[in-house]
């Protein structure tokens, strides 16, 4: 398996905390049967109902977030 996992923390953009986020869908795509090629996770904030998606592309070594979530490099204010 590949060794990549998020370098930061997924946070709700509206509530400014990761505390109420839950993963509602998670997919891992494999290449050649063993190396992780892409990770896709869909999040929902149980506090405000916002949704967003995190994706990692191994080919480009790139992390992206869309919707009402942000990827932060720092620890949360409220955990």
DSSP file (Angstrom, degrees, kcal/mol; ACC not computed):
  #  RESIDUE AA STRUCTURE BP1 BP2  ACC     N-H-->O    O-->H-N    N-H-->O    O-->H-N    TCO  KAPPA ALPHA  PHI   PSI    X-CA   Y-CA   Z-CA
    1    1 A X              0   0    0      0, 0.0    34,-0.2     0, 0.0    29,-0.0   0.000 360.0 360.0 360.0 153.2    0.0    0.0    0.0
    2    2 A X        -     0   0    0     32,-0.3    35,-0.1     1,-0.1    33,-0.0  -0.201 360.0-133.7 -68.5 167.6    1.1    3.6   -0.5
    3    3 A X        +     0   0    0     33,-0.1     2,-0.3     2,-0.0    -1,-0.1   0.356  62.7 116.6-107.8   5.9    2.2    5.6    2.4
    4    4 A X        +     0   0    0     32,-0.1     2,-0.3    52,-0.0    -2,-0.1  -0.538  27.0 156.0 -82.8 138.7    0.3    8.8    1.9
    5    5 A X        -     0   0    0     -2,-0.3    -2,-0.0    34,-0.0    34,-0.0  -0.959  55.9 -59.1-146.6 162.7   -2.3   10.2    4.2
    6    6 A X        -     0   0    0     -2,-0.3    50,-0.0     1,-0.2     4,-0.0   0.032  35.0-155.0 -42.7 137.8   -3.5   13.8    4.7
    7    7 A X  S    S+     0   0    0      2,-0.0     2,-0.2    -3,-0.0    -1,-0.2   0.578  78.0  25.7 -89.3 -11.8   -0.8   16.2    5.7
    8    8 A X  S    S-     0   0    0     67,-0.0     2,-0.4     0, 0.0    65,-0.2  -0.529  90.0 -86.3-132.3-161.7   -3.4   18.5    7.3
    9    9 A X  E     -A   72   0A   0     63,-2.8    63,-2.8    65,-0.2     2,-0.4  -0.943  28.9-127.6-120.4 138.1   -6.8   18.4    9.0
   10   10 A X  E     -A   71   0A   0     -2,-0.4     2,-0.3    61,-0.2    61,-0.2  -0.713  34.8-178.4 -83.2 129.9  -10.2   18.7    7.3
   11   11 A X  E     -A   70   0A   0     59,-2.6    59,-2.7    -2,-0.4     2,-0.4  -0.966  33.7-108.0-131.5 143.7  -12.3   21.4    8.9
   12   12 A X  E  >  -A   69   0A   0      5,-1.6     4,-1.9    -2,-0.3     5,-0.5  -0.583  24.6-147.6 -68.3 126.7  -15.8   22.7    8.3
   13   13 A X  T  4 S+     0   0    0     55,-2.7    -1,-0.2    -2,-0.4    56,-0.1   0.789  95.2  45.3 -68.8 -27.3  -15.5   26.1    6.7
   14   14 A X  T  4 S+     0   0    0     54,-0.5    -1,-0.2     1,-0.1    55,-0.1   0.889 122.6  32.0 -83.8 -41.7  -18.7   27.3    8.3
   15   15 A X  T  4 S-     0   0    0      2,-0.2    -2,-0.2     0, 0.0    -1,-0.1   0.605  94.3-137.4 -92.9 -12.9  -18.1   26.1   11.9
   16   16 A X  S  < S+     0   0    0     -4,-1.9    61,-0.3     1,-0.2     2,-0.3   0.830  71.2  92.7  59.2  35.2  -14.3   26.4   11.8
   17   17 A X        -     0   0    0     -5,-0.5    -5,-1.6    60,-0.1     3,-0.3  -0.987  66.3-147.7-153.0 147.1  -13.9   23.1   13.6
   18   18 A X  S >  S+     0   0    0     60,-0.4     3,-1.5    -2,-0.3    61,-0.1   0.493  77.0 100.0 -87.2  -3.5  -13.4   19.4   12.6
   19   19 A X  T 3  S+     0   0    0     59,-0.4    -1,-0.2     1,-0.3    60,-0.1   0.791  85.9  36.3 -57.0 -36.5  -15.3   18.3   15.6
   20   20 A X  T 3  S+     0   0    0     -3,-0.3    26,-2.9     2,-0.0    -1,-0.3   0.327  89.2 115.7-104.3   7.5  -18.6   17.6   13.9
   21   21 A X  E <   -B   45   0B   0     -3,-1.5     2,-0.4    24,-0.2    24,-0.2  -0.559  39.1-178.0 -78.9 139.4  -17.4   16.3   10.6
   22   22 A X  E     -B   44   0B   0     22,-2.2    22,-2.3    -2,-0.3     2,-0.6  -0.990  30.0-116.8-132.9 147.8  -18.1   12.7    9.6
   23   23 A X  E     +B   43   0B   0     -2,-0.4    20,-0.3    20,-0.2     3,-0.1  -0.711  29.4 176.6 -82.3 122.6  -17.1   10.8    6.5
   24   24 A X  E    S+     0   0B   0     18,-2.9     2,-0.3    -2,-0.6    19,-0.2   0.640  71.4  16.2-100.1 -18.5  -20.2    9.8    4.6
   25   25 A X  E     -B   42   0B   0     17,-1.3    17,-3.1     2,-0.0     2,-0.4  -0.964  63.3-178.2-154.4 137.2  -18.3    8.2    1.7
   26   26 A X  E     +B   41   0B   0     -2,-0.3     2,-0.4    15,-0.2    15,-0.2  -0.993   3.2 178.6-141.1 130.8  -14.7    7.0    1.3
   27   27 A X  E     -B   40   0B   0     13,-3.2    13,-2.9    -2,-0.4     2,-0.5  -0.994  10.0-167.4-133.4 139.0  -13.1    5.5   -1.8
   28   28 A X  E     -B   39   0B   0     -2,-0.4     2,-0.5    11,-0.2    11,-0.2  -0.994  11.9-155.1-124.5 125.3   -9.5    4.4   -2.4
   29   29 A X  E     -B   38   0B   0      9,-3.3     8,-3.2    -2,-0.5     9,-1.6  -0.856  10.4-153.4-103.2 133.1   -8.4    3.7   -5.9
   30   30 A X  E     -B   36   0B   0     -2,-0.5     2,-0.4     6,-0.2     6,-0.2  -0.785   5.6-153.1-109.3 149.5   -5.5    1.3   -6.5
   31   31 A X  E >> S-B   35   0B   0      4,-2.7     4,-1.4    -2,-0.3     3,-1.4  -0.971  82.4  -1.8-117.9 133.9   -3.1    1.0   -9.3
   32   32 A X  T 34 S-     0   0    0     -2,-0.4    -1,-0.1     1,-0.3    -2,-0.0   0.727 120.6 -75.7  59.1  22.7   -1.5   -2.3  -10.2
   33   33 A X  T 34 S+     0   0    0      2,-0.2    -1,-0.3     1,-0.1     3,-0.1   0.353 126.6  44.7  78.2  -8.1   -3.3   -3.9   -7.3
   34   34 A X  T <4 S+     0   0    0     -3,-1.4     2,-0.3     1,-0.2   -32,-0.3   0.663  85.0  78.5-136.2 -38.0   -1.1   -2.5   -4.5
   35   35 A X  E  < S-B   31   0B   0     -4,-1.4    -4,-2.7   -34,-0.2     2,-0.4  -0.623  76.8-119.9 -84.0 133.2   -0.2    1.2   -4.7
   36   36 A X  E     +B   30   0B   0     -2,-0.3    -6,-0.2    -6,-0.2     3,-0.1  -0.565  34.0 175.3 -68.9 126.0   -2.8    3.8   -3.7
   37   37 A X  E     +     0   0B   0     -8,-3.2    21,-2.6    -2,-0.4    22,-0.6   0.763  62.4   3.6-102.3 -35.1   -3.5    6.0   -6.7
   38   38 A X  E     -BC  29  57B   0     -9,-1.6    -9,-3.3    19,-0.2     2,-0.4  -0.984  54.7-158.6-156.0 141.0   -6.3    8.2   -5.4
   39   39 A X  E     -BC  28  56B   0     17,-2.1    17,-2.6    -2,-0.3     2,-0.4  -0.979  12.1-176.4-120.9 134.7   -8.2    8.8   -2.2
   40   40 A X  E     +BC  27  55B   0    -13,-2.9   -13,-3.2    -2,-0.4     2,-0.4  -0.991   3.2 176.8-134.3 125.8  -11.6   10.4   -2.2
   41   41 A X  E     -BC  26  54B   0     13,-2.9    13,-2.9    -2,-0.4     2,-0.5  -0.994  15.6-154.2-131.3 134.0  -13.6   11.2    1.0
   42   42 A X  E     -BC  25  53B   0    -17,-3.1   -18,-2.9    -2,-0.4   -17,-1.3  -0.918  18.1-162.9-107.0 131.6  -17.0   13.0    1.3
   43   43 A X  E     -BC  23  52B   0      9,-3.3     9,-1.8    -2,-0.5     2,-0.4  -0.823  11.7-167.3-115.4 150.4  -17.6   14.8    4.6
   44   44 A X  E     -BC  22  51B   0    -22,-2.3   -22,-2.2    -2,-0.3     2,-0.6  -0.997  19.9-135.6-134.1 134.1  -20.8   16.1    6.3
   45   45 A X  E  >  -B   21   0B   0      5,-2.9     4,-2.0    -2,-0.4   -24,-0.2  -0.782   9.8-159.5 -86.4 120.4  -20.8   18.5    9.2
   46   46 A X  T  4 S+     0   0    0    -26,-2.9    -1,-0.1    -2,-0.6   -25,-0.1   0.612  87.5  56.1 -77.6  -9.9  -23.4   17.2   11.7
   47   47 A X  T  4 S+     0   0    0    -27,-0.1    -1,-0.2     3,-0.1   -26,-0.0   0.922 127.7   8.6 -84.0 -50.2  -23.7   20.6   13.3
   48   48 A X  T  4 S-     0   0    0      2,-0.1    -2,-0.2   -28,-0.0    -1,-0.0   0.545  95.0-119.0-112.4  -8.9  -24.6   22.8   10.3
   49   49 A X     <  +     0   0    0     -4,-2.0    -3,-0.1     1,-0.2     2,-0.0   0.508  58.8 149.9  86.3   3.2  -25.2   20.2    7.6
   50   50 A X        -     0   0    0     18,-0.1    -5,-2.9    -6,-0.1     2,-0.3  -0.325  28.3-157.2 -68.6 153.2  -22.5   21.5    5.2
   51   51 A X  E     +C   44   0B   0     -7,-0.2    17,-2.9   -30,-0.1     2,-0.3  -0.933  18.1 157.6-130.9 156.5  -20.8   19.0    2.9
   52   52 A X  E     -CD  43  67B   0     -9,-1.8    -9,-3.3    -2,-0.3     2,-0.4  -0.973  26.9-123.5-165.1 173.1  -17.5   18.8    1.1
   53   53 A X  E     -CD  42  66B   0     13,-2.3    13,-2.4    -2,-0.3     2,-0.4  -0.984   7.4-159.1-135.0 140.9  -15.0   16.5   -0.4
   54   54 A X  E     -CD  41  65B   0    -13,-2.9   -13,-2.9    -2,-0.4     2,-0.4  -0.937  17.2-179.3-112.2 138.2  -11.3   15.8    0.0
   55   55 A X  E     -CD  40  64B   0      9,-2.6     9,-2.7    -2,-0.4     2,-0.4  -1.000  13.4-164.1-139.8 142.4   -9.3   14.1   -2.7
   56   56 A X  E     -CD  39  63B   0    -17,-2.6   -17,-2.1    -2,-0.4     2,-0.6  -0.995   4.7-162.4-125.2 129.5   -5.7   13.1   -3.0
   57   57 A X  E  >> -CD  38  62B   0      5,-2.6     5,-1.9    -2,-0.4     4,-0.9  -0.944   3.1-166.8-113.4 112.4   -4.1   12.3   -6.4
   58   58 A X  T  45S+     0   0    0    -21,-2.6    -1,-0.1    -2,-0.6   -20,-0.1   0.837  84.9  62.3 -68.1 -34.1   -0.9   10.2   -6.1
   59   59 A X  T  45S+     0   0    0    -22,-0.6    -1,-0.2     1,-0.2   -21,-0.1   0.878 120.1  25.2 -60.4 -37.9    0.2   10.8   -9.7
   60   60 A X  T  45S-     0   0    0     -3,-0.3    -1,-0.2     2,-0.1    -2,-0.2   0.436 101.5-129.5-103.8  -1.6    0.4   14.6   -9.1
   61   61 A X  T  <5 +     0   0    0     -4,-0.9     2,-0.4     1,-0.2    -3,-0.2   0.945  60.9 145.5  49.4  54.0    1.0   14.3   -5.4
   62   62 A X  E   < -D   57   0B   0     -5,-1.9    -5,-2.6     2,-0.0     2,-0.4  -0.969  41.7-157.6-130.6 135.0   -1.8   16.8   -4.9
   63   63 A X  E     +D   56   0B   0     -2,-0.4     2,-0.3    -7,-0.2    -7,-0.2  -0.918  17.6 179.0-108.4 136.7   -4.5   17.3   -2.3
   64   64 A X  E     -D   55   0B   0     -9,-2.7    -9,-2.6    -2,-0.4     2,-0.4  -0.987  12.2-164.0-136.5 148.5   -7.7   19.2   -3.1
   65   65 A X  E     -D   54   0B   0     -2,-0.3     2,-0.3   -11,-0.2   -11,-0.2  -0.983   9.1-177.3-128.6 144.5  -10.8   20.1   -1.2
   66   66 A X  E     +D   53   0B   0    -13,-2.4   -13,-2.3    -2,-0.4     3,-0.3  -0.921  47.3  21.2-135.0 161.4  -14.2   21.3   -2.5
   67   67 A X  E    S-D   52   0B   0     -2,-0.3   -15,-0.3   -15,-0.2    -2,-0.1  -0.563 118.2 -21.1  84.3-146.2  -17.4   22.3   -1.0
   68   68 A X  S    S+     0   0    0    -17,-2.9   -55,-2.7    -2,-0.2   -54,-0.5  -0.075 110.5  90.9 -97.3  34.5  -17.7   23.6    2.6
   69   69 A X  E     -A   12   0A   0     -3,-0.3     2,-0.3   -57,-0.3   -57,-0.2  -0.932  54.3-159.2-125.1 153.7  -14.5   22.1    4.0
   70   70 A X  E     -A   11   0A   0    -59,-2.7   -59,-2.6    -2,-0.3     2,-0.6  -0.910  16.5-131.7-126.2 156.7  -11.0   23.4    4.2
   71   71 A X  E     -A   10   0A   0     -2,-0.3     2,-0.3   -61,-0.2   -61,-0.2  -0.944  29.6-171.5-108.6 114.5   -7.6   21.7    4.6
   72   72 A X  E     -A    9   0A   0    -63,-2.8   -63,-2.8    -2,-0.6     4,-0.1  -0.785  25.6-152.3-108.8 151.5   -5.6   23.2    7.4
   73   73 A X  S    S+     0   0    0     -2,-0.3     2,-0.2   -65,-0.2    -1,-0.1   0.493  75.9  75.3 -95.0  -6.8   -2.0   22.6    8.3
   74   74 A X  S    S-     0   0    0    -65,-0.1   -65,-0.2     1,-0.1    -2,-0.1  -0.610  90.0 -95.8-106.4 165.4   -2.5   23.5   11.9
   75   75 A X        -     0   0    0     -2,-0.2    -1,-0.1     1,-0.1    -2,-0.1  -0.444  53.5 -94.1 -72.9 151.9   -4.1   21.8   14.8
   76   76 A X        -     0   0    0      1,-0.1     3,-0.2    -2,-0.1    -1,-0.1  -0.293  16.0-136.3 -70.8 152.5   -7.7   22.8   15.5
   77   77 A X  S    S+     0   0    0    -61,-0.3     2,-0.5     1,-0.3    -1,-0.1   0.881 100.0  32.5 -69.3 -39.4   -8.6   25.5   18.0
   78   78 A X              0   0    0    -62,-0.3   -60,-0.4     1,-0.1   -59,-0.4  -0.978 360.0 360.0-122.5 121.7  -11.4   23.3   19.4
   79   79 A X              0   0    0     -2,-0.5    -1,-0.1    -3,-0.2    -2,-0.0   0.412 360.0 360.0-116.6 360.0  -10.9   19.5   19.4
